[in-house]
Amino acid sequence: MGEPRRLLLIFFLSTLLIAYSNANVEEIQKDTEEGDEEGKVGGQKALGVTYDARSLIINGKRELLFSGAIHYPRSTPDMWPDLIKKAKQGGINTIETYVFWNGHEPVEGQYNFEGEFDLVKFIKLIHEHKLYAVVRVGPFIQAEWNHGGLPYWLREVPGIIFRSDNEPFKKHMKRFVTLIVDKLKQEKLFAPQGGPIILAQIENEYNTIQRAFREKGDSYVQWAGKLALSLNANVPWIMCKQRDAPDPIINTCNGRHCGDTFYGPNKRNKPALWTENWTAQYRVFGDPPSQRSAEDLAYSVARFFSKNGSMVNYYMYYGGTNFGRTSASFTTTRYYDEGPLDEFGLQREPKWGHLKDVHRALSLCKRALFWGAPTTLKLGPDQQAIVWQQPGTSACAAFLANNNTRLAQHVNFRGQDIRLPARSISVLPDCKTVVFNTQLVTAQHNSRNFVRSEIANKNFNWEMYREVPPVGLGFQFDVPRELFHLTKDTTDYAWYTTSLKLGRRDLPMKKNVSPVLRVASLGHGLHAYVNGEYAGSAHGSKVEKSFVFQRAVSLKEGENHIALLGYLVGLPDSGAYMEKRFAGPRSITILGLNTGTLDISQNGWGHQVGIDGEKKKLFTEEGSKSVQWTKPDQGGPLTWYKGYFDAPEGDNPVAIVMTGMGKGMVWINGRSIGRYWNNYLSPLKKPTQSEYHIPRAYLKPKNLIVLLEEEEGNPKDVHIVTVNRDTICSAVSEIHPPSPRLFETKNGTLQPQVNDLKPRAELICPGKKQIVAVEFASYGDPFGACGAYFIGNCTAPESKQVVEKYCLGKPSCQIPLDSIHFSDQNGACTHLRKTLAVQVKCA
């Protein structure tokens, strides 16, 4: 069936359930305020959440849902109110979060709902901000979170098979999911109780592994659905990327372009919901930068809503920080920093502002989207219009799309000549007025600055303590034990030790020949010592965890001691049979001996979980007193560094820049801010992450900092910085449409809120700051990006003076794009449509 006919059929079936049977068109069109009456559905309960093919119906009213993912453990509780507030200011009306089982039940039967794991407090804050909440209970969540959210102890339950029709797994899953839902019900947090939670999710992207379990996968899906419904949360349940989600559970889409890739709800009475619109791509150590443009995001959202979508959730709206050891295998400590709110909670522009504008533009279309029927019109080879119109009324909204990825096109729509930039969608809330184009950004831009703190780096002195590899652990086992089972997710590290006696005739006779130690490992990495001397390290990657370590080593006649420090970089977070993943050394041999290759895999191995400094808690004030610290040398493996710094000036976010370091972990006043890995370079020959967030909540007037350096880094260039986005910019051309923020709907009619709708550059300083300098201004054909603009072939000489006149000393300003203000261009570029690019500094 063609797309237009399919949409019409869906709409027709849905409207049988709603207002046309209870109210006539005139009643729907009564004089109402925007966003209040236009979504109301007759015959619906005052409290509760239902749905039909068009949308969710919340407390008797339809809603277009713009949701932002914010995970409570990836920030500190003092940050939550500001993050939620900024999301709401960005046009978000819903906050989504996973529930983190291994954070809440790290030890079987011992629960943690405090601090950053205070789920109830987080949901209540969402409610206080008058937003909806989506709770993805899982309990498997993936989320690039350690073990996909499943607690380690679950691996050791006899006979367990994760995420299958397996009685041990189902028993523990049912117990935890019931615990969470009951806790939320007791606090009256579900919508029918007057709370903010409108949707709940069971399982997570199960279709990707379902076939691995054959019929046990199919029956597990049905069981999980029945479990969810049995909990009587009285809100709709969803399953993301689950084609066979059992009724009445809604199957939803995850991806970058669900407007084109989603196969649709599996029943015609279910709405089209998008649970993960990826704002960039999470990064693992060794990755180059990950980006997704604001224009592409806006295009995807407009596309989805034009094709019957009614909810989008940005994954992530705020990614935050993987503190401590909470990240999954090889995942960086910084998470989705490229979201609309960056890791530090600062607005990333233009992504934040451009998405705010698409939310506004779509909200102006609500009446037509809720009560209209769609028609698709072909406007050109790669151009189309999707028009939503309510029969017999003036309610109409149009989405004009140019799918040509290279060239702008002009189209004729209802007698108007409208220019559509390449791969863009224009939104016309009244089918006449372009209020938004996904490719033309009217929102401001900004650039992030890391400013060295004068106070924090003053008198910053380091001391060191070096670990010594253990000797004499004995032969506890014939072979090295598996690393996940050995560490039990209590540490990243475990020692493997053995010894062997060599005679003079065993050793190479030639001076230019040395024995080679070879270790084949299942992951993730290791450091090797031979007779107390550091022999080197090796590691796998996110793509290939296994690796082979090979280094020439110095062996001696008599007793030789070998110590291997195996390490992990998080537990796996995805895939079938996660409980059967393994890590650590599996084959250990010595090559180059006169007597041939010697396999010492079964030589007898001693084991020690964790390293000495962890057990002594050197990262705490009290623990640091248990060893003798010395002045630092040029750096060496397995070295602890200790120092003190004063809290940085101001109230901007704080970070530490790990210049010169290799791999390890950072603690501030005893709290780990996560793993660092500066010497694992991307293909661009740069670290994947160099700056690491220190939450202000972790700081005191004087602060203890402890580094564990595994390799041979030197902390002399490590320093503390504050973070701001005080460099703000705007780049607006004469062809830009007016901002959708300049329009409103009254009595069902689109109206401008101002008389002058000509393009203008708008700048707003963050916080209570004001514009103190104009760093760049050009009216002509400038090029570049915020933080790196350049003058093109022509520019008005007085550009900077005009901008200074409008902006200097003000917290915000608007600069009209009017040639009368930028008059003298010496006749240059008269054939071009002009662009005004501005960069200013706030303070």
C-alpha positions in Angstrom: 0.0 0.0 0.0 1.4 3.5 -0.9 2.5 5.8 1.9 -0.4 8.3 1.5 -3.1 5.6 1.5 -1.5 3.9 4.5 -1.4 7.1 6.5 -5.0 7.9 5.5 -6.2 4.4 6.6 -4.3 4.7 10.0 -5.8 8.1 10.6 -9.4 6.9 9.7 -9.2 4.0 12.1 -7.8 6.1 14.9 -10.5 8.8 14.5 -13.2 6.2 15.0 -12.0 6.1 18.6 -11.8 9.8 19.3 -13.5 13.1 19.2 -15.6 12.9 16.0 -18.0 10.6 17.8 -18.3 13.0 20.7 -18.0 16.5 19.4 -18.5 18.2 16.1 -15.9 20.3 14.3 -17.3 23.6 15.6 -16.8 22.5 19.2 -13.2 21.5 18.6 -12.6 24.9 17.1 -13.8 27.0 20.0 -11.7 29.9 21.2 -8.9 28.2 23.1 -5.4 28.9 24.2 -2.6 27.2 22.2 -1.5 23.8 23.6 -4.5 23.5 25.9 -7.8 22.7 24.2 -6.6 21.7 20.8 -5.4 18.3 22.0 -8.3 17.4 24.1 -10.2 14.2 23.4 -13.8 13.7 24.3 -14.8 10.9 26.5 -11.4 10.4 28.1 -10.6 10.1 31.8 -9.3 13.1 33.7 -6.2 11.1 34.9 -4.5 8.3 32.9 -2.7 7.5 29.7 -4.2 5.7 26.8 -3.4 5.7 23.1 -4.7 5.2 19.6 -3.0 5.2 16.2 -2.4 9.0 16.3 -0.8 9.6 19.7 -0.7 9.0 23.4 -3.7 10.6 25.2 -2.5 11.9 28.5 -5.1 13.0 31.1 -7.7 13.3 28.3 -5.4 15.3 26.0 -3.2 14.5 23.0 0.4 15.5 23.2 3.3 15.8 20.8 6.1 14.5 23.0 9.6 15.9 22.8 11.7 13.8 25.2 15.3 14.1 26.3 17.3 11.3 27.8 19.0 12.2 31.1 20.4 9.3 33.1 20.4 10.1 36.8 23.7 8.2 37.8 25.6 10.0 35.1 25.5 13.3 36.9 25.4 14.4 40.6 22.1 15.2 42.3 23.0 18.9 42.6 23.1 19.0 38.8 19.7 17.5 38.2 17.5 20.6 38.7 19.6 22.7 36.2 19.7 19.9 33.6 16.0 19.4 33.8 15.4 23.2 33.7 17.6 23.6 30.6 15.9 20.7 28.9 12.5 22.3 29.5 13.8 25.7 28.2 14.9 23.8 25.0 11.3 22.7 24.3 11.6 19.3 26.0 8.3 18.3 27.7 9.4 14.7 28.7 12.5 13.3 30.4 13.5 9.7 29.8 15.8 7.5 31.9 16.8 3.9 32.2 16.8 2.2 35.6 20.3 0.8 36.6 19.9 -2.6 38.3 23.6 -3.0 39.1 23.6 0.4 40.7 20.6 -0.3 42.8 21.5 -3.9 43.8 25.3 -4.3 43.6 25.1 -7.2 46.0 22.2 -9.6 45.9 19.5 -8.4 48.3 21.4 -5.2 49.3 19.8 -2.1 47.7 21.0 1.4 47.0 18.6 4.2 46.3 20.7 7.1 47.6 22.9 9.8 46.1 23.1 9.6 42.4 21.0 6.4 42.5 18.0 8.2 44.1 15.6 7.3 41.3 12.5 8.6 43.2 14.1 12.0 43.9 15.0 12.3 40.2 11.4 11.5 39.0 10.0 13.9 41.6 12.2 16.7 40.3 10.9 16.0 36.8 7.4 16.4 38.2 8.3 19.6 40.0 9.3 21.0 36.6 5.9 20.0 35.2 7.4 17.6 32.7 6.4 14.0 31.8 8.7 11.0 32.5 9.5 7.8 30.6 11.0 5.1 32.7 12.8 2.3 30.9 12.9 -0.4 33.5 14.7 -3.0 31.4 16.2 -4.4 33.5 18.7 -5.1 30.8 19.5 -1.6 29.4 22.8 -1.8 27.4 23.3 2.0 27.5 27.1 1.6 27.3 26.8 1.0 31.0 28.8 -1.7 32.8 27.3 -5.1 32.1 24.3 -3.5 30.4 23.0 -2.7 33.9 22.9 -6.3 35.0 24.6 -6.9 38.4 27.7 -9.1 38.3 26.4 -11.5 40.9 23.7 -12.6 38.4 26.4 -14.3 36.3 27.1 -16.7 39.1 23.5 -17.9 39.7 23.6 -21.6 38.8 22.1 -22.5 35.5 21.3 -18.9 34.4 21.1 -17.8 30.8 20.5 -14.0 30.5 17.5 -12.7 28.6 16.0 -16.0 27.7 13.1 -18.1 28.8 15.3 -19.3 31.6 13.8 -19.8 35.1 16.7 -18.4 37.2 16.9 -15.3 35.0 13.2 -14.7 35.0 13.0 -15.2 38.8 15.5 -12.4 39.5 14.2 -10.2 36.7 10.7 -10.4 38.0 11.8 -9.6 41.5 13.7 -6.5 40.5 11.2 -5.1 38.0 8.4 -5.6 40.6 10.5 -3.9 43.2 11.0 -0.8 41.0 7.4 -0.5 39.8 6.1 -1.0 43.4 8.5 1.7 44.7 7.3 4.2 42.0 3.7 3.3 42.7 4.2 3.8 46.5 5.5 7.3 45.7 2.4 7.9 43.4 4.7 8.7 40.4 2.6 7.1 37.6 0.3 9.4 35.7 -3.0 7.8 36.8 -1.8 8.6 40.4 -1.1 12.2 39.5 2.6 11.6 38.8 4.7 12.3 35.7 5.4 8.8 34.4 3.4 8.3 31.2 5.3 5.3 29.7 7.4 2.4 31.0 9.7 0.1 29.0 10.3 -3.6 29.5 13.4 -5.2 28.0 15.6 -3.3 25.4 16.3 -3.9 21.7 15.7 -7.6 22.1 15.0 -8.3 18.4 18.8 -7.9 17.8 19.6 -11.1 19.7 16.2 -12.9 19.8 17.1 -15.4 17.0 20.1 -16.6 19.1 17.7 -18.2 21.6 15.2 -19.7 19.0 11.9 -20.6 20.6 13.2 -19.6 24.0 13.6 -16.1 22.7 10.1 -15.9 21.4 8.6 -17.2 24.6 10.7 -14.9 26.6 9.3 -11.8 24.8 5.8 -13.0 25.5 6.7 -13.7 29.2 8.3 -10.2 29.6 5.2 -8.5 28.1 2.9 -10.4 30.5 5.1 -9.5 33.5 5.0 -5.8 32.6 1.2 -5.8 32.3 0.8 -7.8 35.6 2.4 -5.0 37.6 -0.6 -2.7 37.2 1.3 0.5 36.6 -1.7 1.6 34.5 0.4 3.3 31.8 1.3 2.0 28.4 4.3 -0.3 28.2 6.8 -0.1 25.3 9.4 -2.4 23.8 11.9 -0.7 21.6 13.0 -2.3 18.3 10.7 -5.2 19.0 8.5 -6.1 16.0 6.6 -8.9 17.9 5.8 -6.8 21.0 2.7 -8.5 22.4 -0.5 -6.5 22.6 -1.1 -4.0 24.1 2.6 -3.2 24.4 3.8 -0.6 21.8 6.8 -1.4 19.6 9.0 1.6 19.1 11.9 2.8 16.9 15.5 3.4 17.7 17.9 5.0 15.1 18.9 8.1 13.3 16.1 8.4 10.8 13.0 6.6 12.0 10.8 8.7 9.6 12.3 6.6 6.8 13.5 3.4 8.5 10.7 2.5 11.0 8.5 -0.4 9.8 5.7 1.1 11.9 3.6 -0.1 14.8 2.8 -3.8 14.7 -0.9 -3.0 15.2 -2.9 -0.2 13.6 -4.2 1.1 16.9 -0.7 1.9 18.2 1.0 5.2 17.8 4.4 5.7 16.1 6.9 6.4 18.9 10.7 7.0 18.6 12.5 6.0 21.7 16.1 6.7 20.6 17.1 9.5 18.2 20.9 9.4 18.5 22.2 12.9 18.9 25.7 11.7 18.0 27.4 8.4 18.7 28.9 7.2 22.0 32.6 6.9 21.9 35.1 4.2 22.9 38.8 4.7 23.7 40.6 4.8 20.3 37.7 6.5 18.5 38.0 9.8 16.5 35.4 12.5 17.4 31.8 11.6 16.9 29.4 14.2 15.4 25.9 14.7 14.2 24.8 18.1 12.9 21.9 20.0 14.4 20.5 20.3 10.8 20.4 16.5 10.4 18.8 16.0 13.8 16.1 18.6 13.0 15.5 17.1 9.6 15.0 13.6 11.1 12.5 15.0 13.7 10.4 17.0 11.2 10.4 14.0 8.9 9.1 11.6 11.6 6.4 13.9 12.8 5.3 14.7 9.2 4.7 10.9 8.7 2.4 10.3 11.7 5.0 10.3 14.5 4.0 11.8 17.8 7.0 11.2 20.1 10.8 11.6 19.8 13.3 10.9 22.5 16.8 12.3 22.1 19.4 9.8 23.1 21.2 11.4 24.7 19.9 14.9 25.5 22.5 15.1 28.2 25.0 12.2 28.3 27.0 13.1 31.3 29.9 11.1 32.9 30.6 7.5 33.5 32.0 7.9 37.0 34.2 5.3 38.6 34.0 2.0 36.8 30.5 2.3 35.4 31.3 2.4 31.7 31.0 -0.7 29.5 33.8 -2.3 27.7 36.3 0.3 26.4 33.6 3.1 26.6 35.0 6.5 27.4 34.3 8.3 30.7 32.6 11.1 28.8 29.3 10.0 27.4 27.4 11.6 24.5 29.2 14.9 25.0 27.8 16.0 21.6 24.2 16.1 22.9 22.2 19.4 23.2 23.7 19.6 26.7 27.3 18.7 26.9 29.0 16.7 29.6 29.3 19.7 31.8 25.6 20.6 31.5 26.3 23.5 29.2 24.1 24.2 26.2 25.8 23.1 23.0 24.8 25.5 20.3 23.3 25.5 17.7 22.1 21.9 18.5 20.2 23.0 21.6 18.6 26.1 20.0 17.9 24.5 16.6 16.0 21.6 18.2 14.1 24.1 20.4 13.0 25.8 17.1 11.9 22.5 15.5 9.9 21.7 18.7 8.3 25.2 18.4 7.5 24.8 14.7 5.9 21.4 15.2 3.9 22.6 18.2 2.5 25.3 15.9 1.2 22.5 13.8 -0.6 20.6 16.6 -4.2 21.2 15.6 -3.7 20.0 12.0 -1.5 17.0 13.1 -4.0 15.9 15.8 -7.2 16.4 13.8 -6.2 16.5 10.2 -5.7 13.8 7.5 -2.4 13.5 5.6 -1.9 13.9 1.8 1.4 13.5 0.0 2.1 15.6 -3.1 5.0 15.2 -5.5 6.6 18.7 -6.1 9.6 17.6 -8.2 12.0 14.7 -8.8 13.2 14.7 -5.2 10.7 17.1 -3.7 7.4 16.3 -1.9 4.9 17.9 0.4 3.1 16.1 3.2 0.0 18.2 4.0 -2.1 17.6 7.1 -5.6 19.3 6.8 -8.7 19.0 8.9 -11.7 18.6 6.6 -14.1 21.5 6.6 -11.8 23.8 8.6 -8.8 26.1 8.0 -6.5 23.9 10.1 -3.6 23.0 7.8 0.1 22.2 8.2 2.6 21.4 5.4 6.0 19.8 5.4 7.9 20.6 2.2 10.9 18.3 1.7 13.8 18.5 -0.7 15.5 15.1 -0.6 18.2 16.1 -3.1 21.4 15.9 -0.9 23.4 18.4 -3.1 21.3 21.1 -4.6 18.7 23.6 -3.4 15.5 23.6 -5.3 12.5 25.9 -5.9 9.1 24.4 -5.6 5.6 25.8 -6.3 3.3 25.2 -3.4 -0.2 26.6 -3.5 0.9 29.4 -5.7 4.0 30.3 -3.8 7.6 29.9 -5.0 9.5 28.4 -2.1 13.2 27.8 -2.0 14.2 24.5 -0.3 17.9 24.1 0.6 19.5 20.7 -0.1 18.2 17.9 2.1 15.9 20.0 4.1 12.3 20.3 5.3 10.4 23.5 5.6 7.5 23.7 8.1 4.4 25.7 7.2 2.0 25.6 10.2 -0.8 27.3 8.2 0.2 25.8 4.8 1.2 29.4 3.8 4.0 30.7 6.1 7.5 29.1 6.3 8.4 29.4 10.0 11.3 26.9 10.0 13.7 25.1 7.7 15.8 22.3 9.0 18.9 23.4 7.1 18.7 27.1 8.0 19.8 27.7 11.5 18.6 30.9 13.2 19.7 29.8 16.6 23.0 31.0 17.9 26.2 29.0 18.0 28.9 28.7 20.7 32.3 27.3 21.3 33.6 25.6 24.4 36.6 27.0 26.3 38.8 25.3 28.8 40.4 28.0 31.0 43.4 27.2 33.2 42.5 27.9 36.8 44.9 30.3 38.5 43.8 29.3 42.0 43.7 25.5 41.6 47.0 25.2 39.9 48.9 27.4 42.3 51.4 25.5 44.4 50.3 22.2 42.8 52.9 19.7 44.0 52.9 15.9 43.4 54.1 13.0 45.5 54.4 9.4 44.3 54.2 5.8 45.5 55.1 2.9 43.2 53.5 -0.5 43.3 55.8 -3.6 43.4 54.6 -6.7 41.6 53.9 -9.5 44.0 56.2 -12.5 44.4 55.4 -15.8 46.1 51.7 -16.0 45.7 52.1 -19.8 45.4 50.7 -22.1 42.8 47.0 -21.8 43.6 45.7 -23.1 40.3 47.3 -25.0 37.4 46.2 -22.4 34.9 45.4 -18.7 35.1 41.8 -18.1 36.1 39.2 -16.3 34.0 39.4 -12.5 34.7 35.7 -11.6 35.0 35.1 -14.4 37.5 38.3 -13.6 39.4 37.6 -9.9 39.9 33.8 -10.2 40.2 33.4 -6.6 39.1 35.1 -5.3 42.3 38.2 -4.0 40.6 39.7 -3.7 37.1 42.9 -5.6 38.1 44.2 -9.0 39.0 47.7 -10.4 39.3 48.8 -13.7 37.9 52.2 -15.0 39.1 54.4 -18.0 38.4 58.0 -18.9 38.6 60.3 -21.3 36.6 63.9 -22.5 37.0 66.1 -22.3 34.0 69.6 -23.8 33.5 72.5 -22.3 31.7 71.8 -24.5 28.7 68.2 -23.3 28.5 69.2 -19.7 27.8 70.2 -18.5 24.4 73.9 -18.6 23.7 74.1 -15.7 21.3 74.1 -12.2 22.7 71.8 -10.8 20.0 69.1 -13.4 20.8 66.7 -12.9 23.7 63.8 -15.0 24.9 60.3 -13.7 24.1 57.3 -13.8 26.4 54.1 -14.3 24.5 50.7 -14.1 26.1 47.5 -14.7 24.2 44.7 -13.0 26.1 40.9 -12.9 25.7 41.0 -9.2 26.9 41.1 -6.5 27.8 44.8 -5.7 28.6 47.8 -6.6 30.6 51.1 -5.4 32.0 54.0 -7.8 32.3 56.9 -8.0 34.7 59.8 -10.4 34.6 62.0 -10.6 37.6 60.6 -7.4 38.9 61.4 -5.4 35.7 58.6 -3.9 33.7 58.4 -5.7 30.3 55.6 -3.7 28.7 51.9 -3.8 28.1 49.3 -4.7 25.4 45.5 -4.4 25.0 42.6 -5.2 22.8 39.9 -2.9 21.5 36.1 -2.5 21.5 36.0 -4.3 18.2 38.5 -7.1 19.1 38.9 -7.7 22.8 41.5 -10.5 22.3 45.1 -9.6 21.7 48.6 -11.1 21.9 51.4 -9.6 24.0 55.0 -10.3 22.7 58.1 -8.8 24.2 61.7 -9.7 24.5 62.5 -10.3 28.1 65.6 -10.9 30.2 65.7 -14.3 31.9 68.5 -15.6 34.1 69.9 -18.9 35.2 68.0 -20.1 38.2 64.7 -18.9 39.5 62.7 -16.5 37.3 59.5 -14.7 38.4 56.8 -13.7 36.0 53.9 -11.4 37.1 51.1 -10.4 34.8 48.7 -7.7 35.8 45.5 -8.4 33.8 43.1 -5.5 33.5 39.5 -4.9 32.4 38.0 -1.7 30.9 34.4 -2.5 31.8 32.1 -5.5 31.4 30.3 -6.3 28.1 26.9 -4.5 27.7 25.3 -6.2 24.7 24.8 -9.4 22.7 23.5 -12.8 23.4 24.9 -15.1 26.1 26.6 -12.3 27.9 27.1 -14.6 30.9 29.5 -16.6 28.8 31.9 -13.9 27.9 35.5 -14.3 29.1 38.6 -12.3 29.6 42.2 -12.7 30.8 45.3 -14.8 29.8 44.6 -18.1 28.1 48.0 -19.2 26.6 51.4 -18.2 28.0 54.6 -19.3 26.3 58.3 -18.4 26.2 60.0 -18.5 22.8 63.6 -18.4 21.9 65.0 -20.8 24.5 67.7 -23.3 23.5 65.4 -26.1 24.6 62.6 -24.8 22.3 59.3 -23.0 23.0 58.2 -23.5 26.6 54.4 -23.5 27.3 53.9 -22.3 30.9 50.1 -22.0 30.7 49.8 -24.9 33.1 52.9 -24.1 35.1 50.9 -23.4 38.2 49.7 -19.8 38.9 49.1 -17.6 41.9 46.4 -15.0 41.9 45.7 -11.7 43.6 42.6 -9.7 43.1 43.2 -5.9 43.0 46.4 -4.0 43.5 48.0 -3.0 46.8 47.1 0.7 46.6 43.4 -0.1 46.1 43.4 -2.3 49.2 45.1 0.4 51.2 42.6 3.0 49.7 45.4 5.3 48.8 42.8 7.6 47.1 41.4 8.5 50.5 42.8 10.9 53.1 43.2 8.2 55.7 44.4 5.5 53.3 47.0 7.8 51.8 48.8 7.9 55.2 49.5 4.2 55.1 52.5 4.4 52.7 55.6 6.5 52.3 55.2 9.0 49.5 58.3 10.4 47.7 59.1 13.1 45.3 58.1 12.1 41.7 60.7 10.8 39.2 60.4 10.7 35.5 57.4 8.4 35.6 57.0 4.6 35.7 54.4 1.9 35.6 51.9 1.3 38.3 52.5 4.5 40.1 50.2 6.5 42.4 50.4 10.2 42.5 49.0 12.4 45.2 48.5 16.2 45.4 46.3 18.9 46.7 44.6 21.9 45.0 42.3 24.7 46.1 38.8 24.9 44.7 38.8 26.8 41.4 37.5 30.3 41.2 33.9 31.1 40.1 31.1 28.7 39.6 31.8 27.3 36.1 32.1 23.6 35.7 35.5 22.1 36.5 37.7 19.5 34.6 41.2 18.1 34.8 43.3 17.9 31.7 45.4 14.8 31.7 48.3 16.0 29.6 51.3 13.6 29.6 49.5 10.7 31.3 49.0 7.2 29.9 46.2 5.1 31.4 44.6 4.9 34.8 42.0 6.4 37.1 41.5 9.7 38.9 40.0 10.3 42.4 39.0 13.6 43.9 38.5 13.5 47.7 38.2 9.8 47.6 35.6 9.7 44.7 36.5 8.3 41.4 35.7 10.5 38.4 36.4 7.6 36.0 39.0 6.0 33.9 41.4 8.0 31.7 43.4 6.6 28.7 45.4 9.3 27.0 47.9 7.2 25.2 45.3 5.1 23.3 45.2 7.4 20.3 42.6 7.6 17.6 43.4 7.4 13.9 43.9 11.1 14.1 46.8 10.6 16.5 45.0 12.3 19.4 43.5 10.9 22.6 39.8 10.1 22.4 39.3 12.1 25.6 41.7 14.5 27.3 39.6 16.5 29.8 37.7 14.8 32.6 34.8 16.3 34.5 35.2 17.0 38.2 31.7 17.7 39.6 31.6 20.8 41.8 29.8 18.6 44.4 33.0 16.6 44.8 35.0 19.7 45.8 35.9 21.3 49.1 38.0 24.4 49.8 41.2 22.2 49.7 41.1 19.0 47.7 43.0 15.7 47.6 43.6 14.4 44.1 45.0 10.9 43.5 46.0 9.4 40.2 46.7 5.8 39.5 49.0 5.7 36.4 49.3 2.2 35.0 51.9 2.9 32.3 54.7 5.5 32.3 52.9 8.9 32.3 54.2 11.9 34.2 51.8 14.3 35.9 53.9 17.4 35.6 51.6 18.9 32.9 48.3 17.8 34.4 46.2 20.8 35.3 42.8 22.0 36.5 40.5 24.1 34.2 37.1 25.7 34.4 34.8 25.2 31.5 32.5 27.8 29.7 30.7 28.5 26.5 31.2 32.2 26.7 32.2 32.4 23.0 28.8 32.8 21.2 28.2 33.4 17.5 25.5 33.8 14.9 25.5 33.2 11.2 22.3 34.3 9.5 21.7 35.0 5.8 19.1 37.0 3.9 17.3 33.8 2.9 16.8 32.6 6.5 13.1 32.3 7.5 12.1 34.1 10.7 12.4 32.1 13.9 9.4 30.0 14.8 9.7 31.7 18.3 8.2 34.8 16.6 4.9 33.1 15.9 2.0 31.8 18.0 -1.5 30.4 17.3 -4.6 32.2 18.5 -8.0 30.8 17.9 -6.5 28.3 15.6 -4.8 30.9 13.5 -1.1 31.4 13.0 -0.1 35.0 14.0 3.3 36.8 14.2 4.2 38.2 17.6 6.2 41.0 16.1 5.7 43.3 13.1 9.2 42.9 11.6 9.9 39.3 10.5 13.1 40.1 8.5 16.1 37.9 9.3 18.2 38.9 12.2 21.2 37.7 14.2 20.3 36.9 17.8 22.9 36.5 20.6 22.2 35.7 24.3 24.9 35.3 26.9 24.7 32.4 29.3 23.8 33.0 32.9 24.0 36.6 34.0 26.9 37.5 31.7 27.1 40.3 29.2 28.8 40.9 25.8 32.2 42.4 26.5 33.9 42.1 23.1 33.1 41.6 19.4 35.7 39.2 18.2 34.5 38.8 14.6 31.9 40.5 12.4 31.4 40.3 8.7 28.4 41.2 6.5 29.1 39.7 3.1 30.2 36.1 2.4 32.1 35.0 5.5 32.9 31.3 6.0 34.0 29.0 8.8 32.4 28.1 12.1 32.1 29.5 15.6 35.5 30.0 17.0 37.0 30.0 13.5 35.2 32.4 11.2 37.0 34.0 8.2 36.2 37.0 5.9 35.3 35.9 2.4 35.6 37.8 -0.9 33.5 40.8 0.3 32.5 42.3 3.6 31.0 45.6 4.8 33.9 47.5 6.4 31.7 48.8 9.2 30.4 45.3 10.2 32.2 45.3 13.5 31.1 48.8 14.5 27.5 48.0 13.7 27.6 44.9 15.8 29.3 46.7 18.7 26.6 49.4 18.5 23.8 46.8 19.0 25.5 44.4 21.4 28.4 45.7 23.6 27.6 45.8 27.3 24.3 43.9 26.9 23.3 40.4 28.0 21.6 39.8 24.6 21.1 41.6 21.3 19.5 41.4 17.9 21.2 42.7 14.8 18.9 43.2 11.7 20.2 42.0 8.4 19.4 45.2 6.6 21.7 46.7 4.0 21.0 50.2 5.3 23.1 49.3 8.3 25.9 47.8 6.3 25.9 50.2 3.4 29.5 50.5 2.1 30.6 47.3 0.3 32.2 49.2 -2.6 29.8 47.4 -5.0 31.4 44.0 -4.2 29.3 40.8 -4.2 26.1 42.7 -5.2 24.9 39.5 -6.9 25.1 37.5 -3.7 22.6 37.1 -0.9 24.5 38.4 2.1 25.3 36.6 5.4 26.1 38.2 8.7 28.5 36.2 10.8 29.2 37.4 14.3 31.4 36.1 17.2 31.3 37.8 20.6 32.8 37.1 24.1 30.6 37.1 27.2 31.8 37.6 30.7 
